[in-house]
Structures are given as C-alpha cells and as structure tokens.
Amino acid sequence: MSEELLRSGVQVGTELAKAECALNKSDQFTKLYKAFQNCVEAKYWLQLLNDTGHLTEFEFNDTLKDCAELGKHLAIIVKSFKPG
C-alpha cells in the first residue's frame, strides 16, 4: 500500500511537469486531469494506510491536509480549464 501511495503521489508531480511542456491545450488538459486523478488516488491510499494502522494520527492528518489542499487546487484548474 505504501508503494502505491508513493507511486500516485509522485505521479501528481510528474503529470504537472509534463503539462508545462504539453504540445497543445488538449494534451495539457489531459495531463492536468491525470495529476488530479493521482491526487485522488493518493488520498485513497492514505485513508487505507490509516485504517490499517500503518500511519500515526499526526502523519495521516498532516499528509491528508496537504493532499486535500492540492486536490482542491487541481479540481479548480481542471474545472475552469478552457482549451484554446
């Protein structure tokens, strides 16, 4: 589970980096949406790790707060994206 959390968390940054050099607006949107999806997935793995006792309450709350904040920003970006 922790490997899946690491993978999805890293993919958020990877997709954001790829979005910076996208060939067109459609490609950029796809990469931003993938970043959002990976953020949602990371929140799932955090919850599962917490539910199974693999995280301290502090680790869970602190990381979930950051992940949720990033997810809100990505959701706003994706929902307001206007392909050129």
N, C-alpha and C positions, 0 to 999 in steps of 0.2 A: 504494500500500500504506500509506503513512504517513497518508493521508487516512482510510483505513478504520480504522486504529488510533486516530486521533483521534476518529472518529465513535463507535466502540464504547466507547472509554474515557469519553467524555462521556456516553454513554447510561447507563452504570452510575450515575453521579451523578443523572442525570435521573430514572431509574426509582426510585431511592431517595427522591428528593424527592417524587415522585408517591405513593409508598407511604405517606408520612407523612399525606397527606390523602385516602387512599382512602375510598370510601363504605362499604365493608364488608370483612370478613375475606377473602372470596374475591378481591375486587379487590386488596386489599393483597398477598395471596399471589402473584397474577399479576404484579404489579409487582416484587416481590422476586425472583421467578423470572426475569423478564426482565433484571433487574440482574445476576443470576448468569450468565445466558446471554451477556450482553455482556462480562462479565469473562472468560469462557472464550474468547470470540471475540478479545478484545484479546490474550490470551496467544498465540493462533494467529498474529495479525499480528506480534507481537513476534518470535516464532520465525522467521517468514518473512523479516522485515526483517533479522534477524541472519544467517540462512542465505545471504542475497543480499549481505551485506557493507554494508548501509546503516546499521548501528549499530556503535559501538565495543563492545568486550567489556564495558567498565565500564557503558555505557549499557544494554546488554542485561541484564546480571546484576542491576544495581541496580533497573531497572524491572520485570524479571520477578519478582524477590523480592517487591516491593510488590504486584504484581498477583496473585501466587500466594497471598500472605497474605490479601488481600482476598477472593479466591475461596474460601479455606478458611472464612472467617467467613460469607460468604454461603451456602455449602453447608450449614453447620451451621444457620443460620437457616432456610433452606428445608426441610431435612430434619426439623427439630423444630417446624415451624410447625403450630399446632393451630387450624384455623378454628373460630371461636366459634359 
